[in-house]
Amino acid sequence: MIREYDSDYGDALFRRALISVISAAVLGGCVTSRVEGVREATTGIEEGEGVVIMAKSYHLGNETEAKFIACVGDAVGRGSTGLRVVPNNEFVDALFPWFEPRTAPAETKGLPDLMQRPGVPEKIAEKGVRYVIWLDGDTDKVAGGGSMSCAAGPGGGGCFGFAWWQNDSKYQASVWDLSGLEDAGSVSADVSGTSFLPAIVVPIPLIARTQARACKGLADQLKLFIISDENT
């Protein structure tokens, strides 16, 4: 909204926005997170073995964001405990058409039939893939509020006010063991965060990066889950 600048109006908004800035600075972009694992079978990984991270379609027909899959892949492969991550497009192309969205097995009970397909075991061995990690989930804005006003006049202008919004990032990773043709278990991350946008002349965003926190938490737990069966 654009309005002619009024000093009394600006002073009142300034005081309100100042209180908001102080409160937001104390809160910081508040984030809460929970990462959990459920184990169905023992795991472990040998030299030369790796993982591939795939998007799992959910009931609405959407797919987990490509950038989130890339984030988890980078984090799983990073550090002294990092795993070898085979790019999903490379894996899908090598196994064409058996891991295309319309033909990929929906459950582990379809793996024995898949492994009987000509060339499939050989291609999987060639790529060194021991585990397929299916990612499902998304990040949604679940609440928000506040207001922002911008004023312009001969002496200048600026924005005054305060806005906030809450994002929830919920993701689950299902781990399939292609060696035992079984479901090894799952890891889930549930991260909720509130972001703030106070403004005294210039808006100052204080962002709760829920998706980044979910990516790191999920990746760290996946590495532990796969390397050892004594952590979940």
C-alpha positions as CSV (number, residue, x, y, z in Angstrom):
1,M,0.0,0.0,0.0
2,I,1.4,3.5,-0.9
3,R,0.3,6.5,1.1
4,E,1.5,10.0,1.6
5,Y,4.0,10.0,4.5
6,D,2.7,11.3,7.8
7,S,5.1,11.8,10.7
8,D,2.7,10.9,13.5
9,Y,1.7,7.8,11.6
10,G,5.4,7.0,10.9
11,D,6.4,7.4,14.6
12,A,3.6,5.1,15.8
13,L,4.6,2.5,13.3
14,F,8.2,3.0,14.2
15,R,7.6,2.2,17.9
16,R,5.5,-0.9,17.0
17,A,8.1,-2.1,14.5
18,L,10.9,-1.6,17.0
19,I,9.2,-3.8,19.6
20,S,8.7,-6.4,16.8
21,V,12.3,-6.3,15.8
22,I,13.5,-6.8,19.4
23,S,11.1,-9.7,19.9
24,A,12.1,-11.3,16.6
25,A,15.8,-10.9,17.3
26,V,15.3,-12.7,20.6
27,L,13.3,-15.5,19.0
28,G,15.7,-15.7,16.0
29,G,13.8,-17.8,13.3
30,C,12.6,-20.4,15.8
31,V,13.0,-24.0,14.7
32,T,12.1,-27.3,16.3
33,S,13.0,-30.6,14.8
34,R,12.6,-34.3,15.4
35,V,14.5,-37.1,13.5
36,E,13.6,-40.7,14.1
37,G,14.5,-44.1,12.7
38,V,12.7,-47.4,12.5
39,R,14.7,-50.5,11.7
40,E,13.4,-53.6,10.0
41,A,16.6,-55.4,9.2
42,T,20.4,-55.2,9.9
43,T,22.5,-53.0,7.7
44,G,26.1,-52.4,6.8
45,I,28.0,-51.4,3.8
46,E,31.2,-52.7,2.2
47,E,33.9,-50.9,0.2
48,G,32.7,-50.3,-3.4
49,E,29.0,-50.4,-2.4
50,G,26.9,-47.2,-2.6
51,V,23.4,-45.8,-2.4
52,V,21.1,-44.1,-4.8
53,I,18.5,-41.6,-3.7
54,M,15.2,-41.6,-5.5
55,A,11.9,-39.5,-5.3
56,K,8.9,-41.4,-4.3
57,S,5.6,-40.2,-5.7
58,Y,2.9,-39.5,-3.0
59,H,-0.8,-40.0,-3.1
60,L,-1.4,-36.6,-4.7
61,G,0.9,-37.4,-7.6
62,N,3.6,-34.9,-6.7
63,E,7.2,-35.7,-6.3
64,T,9.7,-34.8,-3.6
65,E,11.5,-31.6,-4.6
66,A,14.5,-32.2,-6.8
67,K,16.6,-29.7,-4.8
68,F,15.8,-31.5,-1.6
69,I,16.9,-34.8,-3.1
70,A,20.1,-33.2,-4.3
71,C,20.7,-31.7,-0.8
72,V,20.3,-35.1,0.9
73,G,22.6,-36.7,-1.7
74,D,25.3,-34.1,-1.2
75,A,25.0,-34.4,2.6
76,V,25.0,-38.2,2.6
77,G,28.2,-38.2,0.6
78,R,30.0,-35.6,2.7
79,G,32.4,-36.0,5.6
80,S,34.5,-38.8,7.0
81,T,31.5,-41.1,7.3
82,G,30.2,-40.1,3.8
83,L,28.7,-42.8,1.6
84,R,29.2,-43.2,-2.1
85,V,26.1,-41.8,-3.8
86,V,25.3,-42.8,-7.3
87,P,23.4,-40.0,-9.2
88,N,19.7,-41.0,-9.6
89,N,19.5,-40.1,-13.3
90,E,22.6,-42.2,-14.0
91,F,21.0,-45.2,-12.1
92,V,17.6,-44.8,-13.8
93,D,19.2,-44.6,-17.3
94,A,21.3,-47.7,-16.6
95,L,18.3,-49.7,-15.4
96,F,15.8,-48.4,-18.0
97,P,12.9,-48.9,-17.9
98,W,12.7,-50.7,-14.6
99,F,13.1,-47.6,-12.3
100,E,11.0,-45.2,-14.3
101,P,8.1,-43.7,-12.3
102,R,5.5,-46.0,-13.9
103,T,7.5,-49.2,-13.7
104,A,9.5,-48.9,-10.5
105,P,8.5,-51.5,-7.8
106,A,6.2,-50.0,-5.3
107,E,7.2,-52.4,-2.5
108,T,10.1,-54.6,-1.7
109,K,8.0,-57.7,-2.5
110,G,8.5,-56.7,-6.2
111,L,12.3,-56.9,-6.0
112,P,12.7,-60.7,-6.6
113,D,10.8,-60.4,-9.9
114,L,12.8,-57.4,-10.8
115,M,16.1,-59.1,-10.1
116,Q,15.1,-61.9,-12.5
117,R,14.8,-59.5,-15.4
118,P,17.7,-60.0,-18.0
119,G,20.6,-57.7,-17.3
120,V,19.1,-56.1,-14.1
121,P,21.4,-57.8,-11.5
122,E,24.4,-57.1,-13.7
123,K,23.6,-53.4,-14.1
124,I,23.0,-53.0,-10.3
125,A,26.3,-54.7,-9.6
126,E,28.1,-52.5,-12.2
127,K,26.8,-49.4,-10.5
128,G,27.7,-50.8,-7.1
129,V,24.3,-49.9,-5.6
130,R,23.6,-51.7,-2.3
131,Y,20.7,-49.5,-1.1
132,V,17.9,-47.6,-2.8
133,I,16.7,-44.7,-0.6
134,W,13.2,-43.5,-1.5
135,L,12.5,-39.9,-0.3
136,D,8.9,-38.7,0.3
137,G,7.6,-35.5,1.7
138,D,7.5,-31.7,1.2
139,T,7.7,-28.3,2.9
140,D,4.4,-26.4,3.4
141,K,3.5,-23.0,4.7
142,V,1.0,-23.8,7.5
143,A,0.3,-20.4,9.1
144,G,1.2,-16.7,8.8
145,G,0.1,-13.2,9.8
146,G,1.1,-9.6,10.4
147,S,1.0,-6.6,8.2
148,M,3.5,-4.3,6.3
149,S,3.0,-0.7,5.2
150,C,5.2,1.3,2.9
151,A,5.2,5.1,2.8
152,A,6.7,7.5,0.3
153,G,7.1,11.2,0.4
154,P,9.3,14.2,-0.5
155,G,11.8,13.4,2.2
156,G,12.1,9.7,1.4
157,G,10.2,6.7,2.5
158,G,10.3,3.2,3.9
159,C,8.4,0.2,5.1
160,F,7.1,-0.3,8.6
161,G,5.4,-3.3,10.2
162,F,5.9,-6.9,11.0
163,A,5.0,-10.2,9.3
164,W,5.5,-13.8,10.2
165,W,4.9,-17.3,8.7
166,Q,5.4,-20.9,9.8
167,N,6.8,-23.7,7.6
168,D,6.6,-27.4,8.2
169,S,9.1,-29.7,6.5
170,K,8.2,-33.4,6.8
171,Y,10.2,-36.0,5.0
172,Q,10.6,-39.8,5.2
173,A,13.4,-41.9,3.7
174,S,12.6,-45.6,3.1
175,V,15.8,-47.8,2.8
176,W,15.7,-50.8,0.5
177,D,18.5,-53.3,0.7
178,L,19.1,-54.7,-2.8
179,S,21.5,-57.4,-1.4
180,G,18.9,-59.0,0.8
181,L,15.9,-57.8,-1.3
182,E,14.3,-56.4,1.8
183,D,13.1,-53.3,3.5
184,A,15.8,-52.3,5.9
185,G,13.7,-49.6,7.6
186,S,13.0,-45.9,7.5
187,V,14.2,-42.5,8.7
188,S,11.9,-39.5,9.1
189,A,12.5,-35.8,9.8
190,D,9.8,-33.4,11.0
191,V,11.0,-29.8,11.3
192,S,8.8,-26.8,12.1
193,G,10.0,-23.2,12.1
194,T,8.6,-19.7,12.3
195,S,10.2,-16.9,10.2
196,F,9.8,-13.1,10.9
197,L,10.0,-10.1,8.7
198,P,10.2,-6.9,10.9
199,A,10.6,-3.6,9.0
200,I,11.8,-0.2,10.2
201,V,12.4,1.6,6.9
202,V,14.1,-1.6,5.5
203,P,12.6,-5.1,6.0
204,I,14.9,-7.4,7.9
205,P,14.1,-11.1,7.2
206,L,14.8,-13.6,10.0
207,I,14.3,-16.9,8.2
208,A,13.8,-20.3,9.8
209,R,15.4,-22.6,7.2
210,T,13.3,-25.7,7.9
211,Q,14.1,-27.6,4.7
212,A,17.8,-27.2,5.2
213,R,17.5,-28.4,8.8
214,A,15.5,-31.4,7.6
215,C,18.0,-32.2,4.9
216,K,20.9,-32.3,7.3
217,G,19.1,-34.2,10.0
218,L,17.8,-36.8,7.6
219,A,21.2,-37.2,5.9
220,D,23.1,-37.6,9.2
221,Q,20.7,-40.2,10.5
222,L,20.7,-42.1,7.2
223,K,24.5,-42.4,7.3
224,L,24.3,-43.8,10.8
225,F,21.4,-46.1,9.9
226,I,23.2,-47.7,7.0
227,I,26.7,-47.9,8.5
228,S,25.6,-49.5,11.7
229,D,22.6,-51.3,13.1
230,E,23.1,-50.2,16.7
231,N,22.0,-46.6,16.4
232,T,18.2,-46.7,16.0
